[in-house]
Amino acid sequence: MNDLIRRHGDVIAPVIAFDTTLQIVRAEGLWLYDRNGNRWADFACGTAVTNLGHNHPAVVDAARAQLDKVMHSGCVFRYDALVEEAERLARITPDGIEKFGFANSGAEAVEAAVKLAKYTTGRQGVVAFRGAFHGRTMGSVTYTTSSAKYRDGYHPVLGSVWVVPFPHPYRWGMSEEQAVEHALMELEMLFRHEVTPKNIAAMLVEPVQGEGGYYPAPAPFLTALREICDRHGIALVFDEIQTGFGRTAEWFAADHFDVTPDIVALGKGIANGLPLSAYGASADRIDAWPVGAHGTTFGGNPVACAAAAAVIDVMGDLLPHARELSRRAFARFDELAASHPTVGDVRGLGLMIGVELVADRDTRVPDPEAFRHVQAYTLERGLVIIPCGPDGNVIRFIPPLVTTDEELDWAIGLIDEALSDYER
Ligand SMILES: Cc1ncc(COP(=O)(O)O)c(C=O)c1O
């Protein structure tokens, strides 16, 4: 065992899982470098964060310039970077999202979004969707059901949270239409048998389920949720923490749908690697949340906000390329699906692509061993990929937006080879 791994084990809580044993001393664009100069292309993007690639020069310069001015406020004084970032967010977030608050992590943004919904509706209940991942704090883990393991050891979780099915057509062996119908019927049953809608403050949904296996919400499902929320005065909250900032080749997944949320939670790619998250809603709603009803020490850190503003300044120009990359990647993965019996399903939105590996196409039995093989094979050849889904059998394919066509083809080519090697 080398020295860093041993020292890591001596002092770092083992509860925090690391995807690889790579030891990285420098990162730039797609590439992670170890101290011997070996390099790996990071198609994990630091778990869906570095959408612009590592250490994007515009982001680094903005952070550095802010470091030289002021690096902390703790909400004691006002500063440009906070307002400048919020002004940019107001320009790119879905219609009707006008004002923002900031936090440090996705889980915190989700907590704040739900608190805002509760306060402004005067209700207590939350409806969440099976397969969602919203974070690991006690509130957010209550809404998280991508895998039951996330709650092991922490029961009881919060009360007045109801979890209903999210359409998983592939896993259920249904058409998309049937899956939507089934999920909506379950929601109707919830309101009939367990809780009346007048108790519900928020309906919390990822427009593409991430950790849960990269399931995009079918458009009619989101349209129906919007209609149900409108009918009952429920706040529709989109968790765009993983889907946001170009990951779906648009600013937000909401841009793919004809549905606007009442509240959004943002994080991950927002500052391309510095810790920042945000929640946003209409001015009316946010202004109804009085001074002191929520707060933060580090949320909206000046350096993180300056970096985040730079992300928005450079990302717009990359979105057309991201759309092209997405088309190219889906076309290549469809070819893989045709030639590899291990590939059961290819799904996703933009550059958020899930490739589900199965032991048997007819029964759709998940094959996590296939994923582990592909991961080890590609890692050995310079490509980092990570899984998603409760069984760890879905390739979470999330290239940075700065990936070239050639780099994309190389990465998918390696996955192709790895699958052939597994199937041999
Ligand atoms: C959709 C979604 N929401 C919330 C979170 C939690 O974010 P964080 O780990 O920054 O608390 C994640 C993290 O993976 C996520 O993907």
The ligand as a MOL file (V3000), in Angstrom:
LIG
                    3D

  0  0  0     0  0            999 V3000
M  V30 BEGIN CTAB
M  V30 COUNTS 16 16 0 0 0
M  V30 BEGIN ATOM
M  V30 1 C -30.1080 15.7800 -7.8940 0
M  V30 2 C -29.2520 15.9690 -6.6820 0
M  V30 3 N -29.7270 16.6550 -5.6300 0
M  V30 4 C -28.9940 16.8510 -4.5220 0
M  V30 5 C -27.7160 16.3380 -4.4140 0
M  V30 6 C -26.9220 16.5690 -3.1590 0
M  V30 7 O -25.8530 17.4250 -3.4170 0
M  V30 8 P -24.6360 17.5490 -2.3870 0
M  V30 9 O -23.8840 16.2570 -2.4200 0
M  V30 10 O -23.8460 18.7080 -2.9180 0
M  V30 11 O -25.2360 17.8250 -1.0530 0
M  V30 12 C -27.1760 15.6060 -5.4740 0
M  V30 13 C -25.8280 15.0270 -5.3630 0
M  V30 14 O -25.4830 14.0710 -6.0230 0
M  V30 15 C -27.9600 15.4130 -6.6290 0
M  V30 16 O -27.4980 14.7190 -7.6940 0
M  V30 END ATOM
M  V30 BEGIN BOND
M  V30 1 1 1 2
M  V30 2 1 2 3
M  V30 3 2 2 15
M  V30 4 2 3 4
M  V30 5 1 4 5
M  V30 6 1 5 6
M  V30 7 2 5 12
M  V30 8 1 6 7
M  V30 9 1 7 8
M  V30 10 2 8 9
M  V30 11 1 8 10
M  V30 12 1 8 11
M  V30 13 1 12 13
M  V30 14 1 12 15
M  V30 15 2 13 14
M  V30 16 1 15 16
M  V30 END BOND
M  V30 END CTAB
M  END
